[in-house]
């Protein structure tokens, strides 16, 4: 977070958010380790819920649409059926624009999402569950999904603003190395 930015300020400029991701990478992982070691999961969940309920309504996703440009949503068989039906195409024709990924799910072959037009989903009412639930911050056990949060820090204004506010909510000292050798899930950029 920019030191001149007040915690209640909301950063909406996706270029600033994207540019902040790489320099914040190590600190974001360090903060995650701090939370895992020092703050009870339910306490983190409550704070995430409070911040999410404050931040999310202030951000118009249709003014951004960056998630649809940057992320490959996972689609289940049910999602494929719903999308094909919504597009009035056969399942087989819909699957031509997808690729197989883990756990029997598929994802679009290309980015941005082929359903995106002017920051809006052309099949919004039929969109995949992964898209419906994004940015996945309103679920319990925030820490279990925090790897995805860190990975999407530079993609989504809601995640960016929430994670930065979360850092200010606890006695986190970024000068202390909370990672050490204790976080086997730590990925490097």
C-alpha positions in Angstrom: 0.0 0.0 0.0 1.3 3.5 -0.9 2.4 5.1 2.5 0.4 8.2 1.6 -2.8 6.2 1.0 -5.2 6.1 3.9 -6.6 2.7 4.9 -10.1 3.8 4.0 -9.0 4.8 0.5 -9.8 2.4 -2.3 -7.3 1.9 -5.1 -9.1 1.2 -8.4 -6.4 1.9 -11.0 -5.6 -1.6 -12.3 -2.2 -0.4 -13.6 -1.1 0.6 -10.1 -2.5 -2.6 -8.7 -0.8 -4.7 -11.3 2.5 -2.9 -10.8 2.3 -3.3 -7.1 2.0 -7.1 -7.2 5.6 -8.1 -7.8 7.2 -5.7 -5.3 4.7 -6.9 -2.7 5.1 -10.6 -3.4 7.5 -11.5 -0.6 5.7 -9.3 1.9 2.4 -10.9 1.0 3.8 -14.3 1.7 5.4 -13.1 4.9 2.1 -11.7 6.1 0.3 -15.0 5.3 2.9 -16.8 7.4 2.4 -14.3 10.2 -1.3 -15.0 10.1 -0.8 -18.7 10.1 1.5 -18.5 13.1 -0.1 -15.8 15.2 -3.8 -15.3 14.5 -6.6 -17.8 15.0 -8.4 -18.7 11.8 -11.9 -17.5 13.0 -10.4 -14.2 14.0 -8.9 -13.8 10.5 -12.2 -14.8 8.9 -14.1 -12.2 10.9 -11.7 -9.4 9.9 -11.8 -10.5 6.3 -15.6 -10.5 6.4 -15.6 -7.0 7.8 -13.2 -5.6 5.3 -14.8 -7.5 2.4 -18.2 -6.1 3.3 -16.7 -2.6 3.3 -14.5 -2.8 0.2 -16.5 -5.0 -2.3 -19.5 -2.6 -2.6 -17.2 0.3 -3.4 -15.7 -1.5 -6.5 -17.7 -1.9 -9.7 -16.3 -5.1 -11.3 -17.8 -4.1 -14.7 -15.6 -1.0 -14.7 -12.6 -3.3 -14.4 -13.1 -6.8 -15.9 -9.5 -7.6 -15.3 -10.2 -11.0 -13.8 -11.8 -12.0 -17.1 -8.6 -10.9 -18.9 -6.1 -12.5 -16.6 -7.7 -15.7 -15.0 -8.7 -19.0 -16.5 -11.9 -20.0 -14.7 -12.3 -23.7 -14.0 -15.6 -25.1 -15.4 -17.3 -28.2 -14.1 -19.5 -30.5 -16.3 -22.5 -28.6 -14.8 -21.0 -25.3 -15.8 -20.4 -26.5 -19.3 -24.0 -27.6 -19.7 -25.3 -24.3 -18.3 -23.0 -22.3 -20.6 -23.8 -24.3 -23.7 -27.5 -24.0 -23.0 -27.1 -20.2 -22.4 -25.2 -19.8 -25.7 -27.7 -22.1 -27.5 -25.0 -24.3 -28.7 -24.3 -28.0 -28.2 -22.0 -29.1 -25.4 -19.6 -30.4 -28.0 -19.4 -27.1 -29.8 -18.9 -25.2 -26.6 -16.1 -27.6 -25.6 -14.2 -26.7 -28.8 -13.1 -23.4 -27.1 -11.9 -25.1 -23.9 -9.0 -27.2 -22.8 -8.9 -29.9 -20.1 -7.4 -29.1 -16.7 -7.2 -30.9 -13.4 -10.0 -32.8 -11.8 -12.1 -33.2 -14.9 -12.6 -29.5 -15.2 -12.1 -27.5 -18.4 -11.0 -23.9 -18.9 -11.0 -21.6 -21.9 -8.1 -21.9 -24.3 -7.5 -18.2 -24.6 -7.4 -15.0 -22.7 -9.2 -12.7 -22.3 -12.3 -14.8 -21.7 -14.1 -15.1 -25.0 -17.4 -14.2 -23.2 -16.0 -10.8 -22.2 -17.3 -7.7 -24.1 -16.5 -4.2 -22.9 -15.8 -5.4 -19.3 -19.1 -7.3 -19.1 -19.8 -11.0 -19.4 -22.1 -11.8 -22.3 -23.4 -14.9 -20.6 -23.5 -13.4 -17.0 -26.5 -15.4 -15.9 -24.9 -18.6 -17.2 -21.3 -18.0 -16.1 -19.3 -20.7 -14.3 -19.4 -21.2 -10.6 -15.7 -20.2 -10.4 -16.7 -16.8 -11.9 -19.8 -16.4 -9.7 -17.8 -16.9 -6.6 -14.7 -14.8 -7.5 -12.8 -13.3 -5.7 -13.6 -16.1 -3.2 -13.2 -13.8 -0.2 -16.6 -14.4 1.4 -16.0 -18.0 2.3 -14.9 -19.4 5.6 -11.3 -20.4 6.2 -9.6 -17.5 4.4 -6.2 -18.9 5.2 -6.9 -22.1 3.3 -7.5 -20.1 0.2 -4.9 -17.4 0.8 -2.5 -18.8 -1.8 -5.0 -17.8 -4.5 -5.5 -14.5 -2.8 -1.8 -13.7 -3.1 -1.6 -15.0 -6.6 -4.5 -12.7 -7.6 -3.3 -9.7 -5.6 -2.3 -7.8 -8.7 -5.3 -8.9 -10.7 -8.3 -7.8 -8.6 -8.9 -4.5 -6.9 -11.1 -6.1 -4.3 -8.3 -8.6 -3.3 -5.6 -5.9 -3.5 -7.5 -3.5 -1.2 -8.7 -6.2 1.2 -5.3 -7.7 1.7 -3.6 -4.4 2.2 -6.2 -3.4 4.8 -5.9 -6.8 6.5 -2.2 -6.1 7.0 -3.1 -3.0 8.9 -5.6 -4.8 11.1 -3.1 -6.9 13.1 0.2 -6.3 14.8 2.1 -7.4 11.7 5.7 -6.2 11.4 7.0 -6.6 7.8 10.6 -6.3 9.1 10.3 -9.6 10.8 10.8 -12.8 8.7 7.8 -15.0 9.7 8.5 -17.4 6.9 11.8 -18.8 7.7 11.8 -22.5 6.8 8.3 -23.1 8.2 6.0 -22.5 5.2 6.3 -25.4 2.7 3.6 -23.8 0.5 5.7 -20.7 -0.2 6.1 -20.2 -3.9 8.7 -17.9 -5.4 8.0 -15.5 -8.2 
